[in-house]
Amino acid sequence: MARLRWYIDRLKAMNCPEVAWRVKQKIVSRKEQFRFSRHQAVSSRLFWETGCDSRFDHARLGLNFDNGNTSHKTDICLLGNYDYAEYMLRWHAGFNTSAEWPLIPSAALNYRQRDDIGDARLNWELNRQHQLALLAREYYVSRDGSALMTFRKIFDDWNEKNPFLHGISWTSTMEVAIRAVNQMFALAFIQAADIEDRQLSKRLETSVLNCVNYVCRHYSRYSSANNHLLVEMAAVGMAGYAFGIPRWKTLAIETLTGQLPRQTFPDGVNREVSLHYHSFALEAYLLMAHVIKSSGEKLPASWPPMLDRMARFLASSMVSDSCAIEFGDNDDGKILDLEGGDAFCHYSYVLQLASLVLDKKYHSFDIESENISWLFSRNAIDAIKSMTQVDTTQSVTFPDGGYSILRSRDNKTVVAIDHAPLGFGSIAAHGHDDALSFQLYHEGVPVFGDPGTGVYHCGLPLRNKLRDSLHHNTVTINGVGGAEMLGAFLWGRRPDTSLYISDLTRDLDTVIADTTGLSGIRHRRKFTFDKVTPALIIDDEFEHECEWIATFVLSPEMKDVTVENDRADISNLFSLTTSSGILTVEKDTYSPRYGILTQCHILRIKGHGRENSIIIEPIKP
């Protein structure tokens, strides 16, 4: 019954053209299922003709093969801290359980909310084949035969156990696209190393061409056309340049150009209203832009100004060189990783990539991403390093995207406020019910944080908990939040949220915003940030008398929390005082990274009436 209800709600989020398109895609999938019913390796032969003499040229990906800033080892990390050595060839592993995904036609495989098997996203990370690009890079640098031997072992085993359009690794078009990108970069290193095994290069070429041809036939449309479409088109475009296929280049550039204003607010905030997906989408554009520029062509005129605004928003969200204040979902996704290891920071890498593509310095470059060293020459990187960095030390509001980022005078305390819409499009897939929530970081450490994401495709009650209003630093009115959850990536009714005032001055910042959620009662929240002290005052005002609960999620780093009457002391750093209501503390779940769960303290204030004030200020020594 729950599954049927989800299908009905999902259907309501579609318009008539989308329904027609999905029916057509079902027909295409059934034909492919019949055509590829016999298991065939994706590298065995070309399944579709490209229509031209398509030959891979590693020089067209814009790689810097003279890079000297590289490690000589391959360190591969999986989501959820799973041991790569244990799972290296377990392509169908469920991860959350000992069960495995069945090797059946991918179009018939239901991977959503499979508590009996596990979270598909954890499995997809292994099948994205970042390890192939890393191993090929290692062999190119070291000419160590064992690296090439391991590469062949993984590539051959994957092809044998993941026949085309069978199993979990073929269930998402975006996953196929990311795999194609990693195989292209692996192929570039293999080709540049000039190995004698020409058959390996040929099989890699065939695999990439089949993957990209598949993406061209199944790329995301309509309500599903969010960050997935951007990544899919980046893969198509990069392959178009690398293989010299004009129609792929044209499809990618035209689609990405059209999607740029559709998926981005005018002030540069991605409409998914998730910082991670903002960075993920920006990476897709920047990688494509790098390949275009490396080919001696100009970027579409609309790209540089919008990508600059996107980079500035990401830079403004950083509280250190490798840490950012995040709202919304974060699944730690990445398209390219030529560095490996758990120290890889997507935000730092993307800001450095933006710096080199757009010729502006958005990051300090104190720790240089190895991705950047492989994509740009030493002279180009040194030239950017010598520039003055874009100033993000001042408070700023992004009125269209719906975020205000307030910084203390000494830049040690940062407050981020969410007055954004719930999410992108009719399903708002990656949004959280966090209207008028805030976060506070001090010296790069979260004090009041976001509870995180957990996992996507199993344990739905926990997924729902981590994205509801009772687990964000906002207010729940009369027992209901701001938005209606209809599925793990599907929202129904949503809050009407708007910015009322943003007054940012040298010593005092004031932000006032309104929201009306499922209760029907308008909630106005005023944030006053004393940038000298620094202290934050939050004034809540309700349109009518109501029962309300104000929530304050403390990060796991805040281990020592005491409550007495109307005051809470937090790890000897900050105190929180309420003007009314009953203040309590409890322990609950927090997800600092995708697939990882820990405990945290949550403060709650339960009250009745039309107003309340909260003061958050440093505890004086």
C-alpha positions, 0 to 999 in steps of 0.5 A, a space after each residue: 500500500 505504501 508503495 502504491 501511495 508513493 507511485 500516486 504521489 510521484 505521478 501527481 508531481 509530473 505533467 502530461 509530457 513527462 508521463 508520455 516521455 516516461 512511457 516511451 522510456 519504458 518501451 525503450 528499456 523493454 526493447 533493450 532488455 530483450 536485445 541484451 537479455 544475454 549477458 554481454 560485457 560492456 567492453 566486448 563490442 560496440 552496441 551502437 554506431 557513433 556515426 563518425 570515425 570516433 578515435 580517442 585522443 588523450 590530449 583533448 581532455 586537457 590533462 597535464 602529463 608533466 605534473 610533478 605534484 602527485 603521490 605514487 600510491 592509490 588510496 581508495 576510500 569508500 563511503 561509510 568507512 567501509 574497507 575497500 580491500 574487503 569490497 574491492 571485487 564485491 560489485 553487488 554488495 549490499 554494504 548495510 547487510 550481508 546480502 547482495 543485489 541480484 544480477 537481473 535486468 537493471 530496468 526490473 531491479 527495485 533499489 529504492 528502500 531495500 532494507 533487506 539488501 542495503 543502500 544503493 548509493 553505497 554500492 554505486 560509489 564502488 561501481 563509479 570506478 574512481 579506482 580505475 582512474 587512480 590506478 592508471 594515474 599510478 601506473 603512468 607515474 611509476 610504471 609499476 607493473 603491479 599497478 597495471 596488473 591490478 588495473 586489468 584485474 579490476 577492469 576484467 572482473 567488473 566486465 565479467 560480473 556486470 554485464 551490460 544493463 544487468 545489476 545494480 551498477 546500471 540502474 542510474 544513468 548518472 552512475 553510468 555517466 560518472 563511470 564513463 568519465 573515470 574510464 576516459 581519464 583512465 584511458 588517457 593515462 593508459 594511452 599516454 603511458 604507451 603500453 604495449 597492450 593495445 587490446 586493453 585500450 581498445 576495450 576501454 574505448 568500447 566501454 566508454 562509447 557504449 556508456 555514453 551512447 546509453 546516456 544519450 538515450 536515457 539522460 534525465 528529463 522533466 522532474 528528474 532533470 536536476 544535478 543528474 542531467 548536468 553530470 550526464 551532459 558533462 560526460 557526454 560533452 567530454 566524450 564528444 571532445 575526446 572522441 571527436 564526435 560533434 553531435 555529442 559536443 553540441 547536445 552537451 553544450 546546448 543542454 548545459 547552457 539551457 540548464 544553467 539559468 533553469 537550475 541556478 538562481 540569478 545570484 548563483 545559488 543552485 536551486 537544489 538548495 544543498 551546498 553539496 549538490 551546488 558544488 557537484 553541479 559546479 564541478 560538472 560545468 567546470 570540467 566541461 569548461 576545462 575541456 572546451 578551453 583546452 580544445 581552443 574554443 570559447 565558452 558559451 557567453 552565459 557560462 563565465 558570469 554565472 559560474 563566477 557567482 556559483 563559485 562566490 557562493 561556495 567560497 562564501 560558505 567556507 569556514 576554513 580552507 576545507 570546511 563549509 556550512 552545509 544545508 540540505 542533502 550531502 552524499 559526498 558525490 564527486 565526478 573526478 578524483 585523481 588524489 584518493 584518500 580520505 583527505 580529499 575535499 570536494 569544496 577545496 578542489 572545486 574552488 581551485 578548479 573554478 579559479 583556474 577555469 575562470 582566472 579568479 582566485 576563490 581559494 587560498 591554495 595552501 593545500 593544492 588539490 592533486 586534481 588541479 595539478 593533473 588538469 593545469 600546468 604549473 605556470 597556470 597554477 602559480 599565476 593564480 596563486 599570485 593573485 589576490 583572493 576573492 574577499 569572502 570575509 564579509 557578511 553577505 546575503 544571497 536574496 534569490 537563493 535564500 541564504 545569509 552568511 554572517 561573519 564576526 569582525 575577527 572572522 572566527 564565528 560564522 552564522 548561516 541562515 536559511 530563508 530559501 525555498 524547500 528545493 528544486 522543481 516539483 519534487 525538491 528531491 534533496 531539500 530538508 524541512 529547515 526553513 528559517 534554520 541557522 547554523 553557527 561555526 566557531 573557529 571552523 568547528 560546528 557548534 549548532 549544526 545540520 544533522 546530516 543525511 545518513 543514507 538514501 535508499 534504506 532506513 526510511 524512518 531515519 532518512 525522514 528524521 534527519 530531514 524534518 523540522 524537529 531535527 533542524 535549528 528552527 521552529 515546529 508549530 502545533 506539532 507539524 513542520 513546514 513541508 509534507 514528506 511523501 517519499 525519500 526524494 519527494 515532497 508535497 506541500 511546502 512552506 512559503 518562505 521569504 526574506 523581509 530584511 537584510 541589513 548588514 553593517 560593520 558591527 551589527 547584522 540583521 536578517 528578518 525572514 517569514 515562513 508559513 508551513 503546514 500549520 498555516 501560521 506565519 512565523 517571522 524570525 529575526 536574527 541580530 548578530 553582534 559581530 564584535 561580541 560575537 552574540 546572536 539574538 533570535 526573536 521568534 514571532 507567531 501570527 497567532 497563539 500556538 504551541 511551538 518547539 524550537 530546536 537546536 542541534 549541537 554538533 557531536 564535537 559539543 560533548 559537554 552540555 548542561 541545562 539549568 532553568 532557562 540557560 544551557 552551557 555548551 562545552 564552555 564555548 557558548 551559552 543559550 538563554 530563552 525568554 520563555 518555554 521549557 528548555 530541555 536537552 536530549 541525545 539523538 542521531 547525527 550524520 557527520 558524513 554520508 553513511 556514518 552515524 553518531 550521537 549528538 545533543 539536541 536542545 529543545 524549547 517547548 512553549 506556548 504563545 506568540 513570541 520568544 527570544 533566544 540569546 546565544 553568546 560566548 561564555 566569558 573565561 
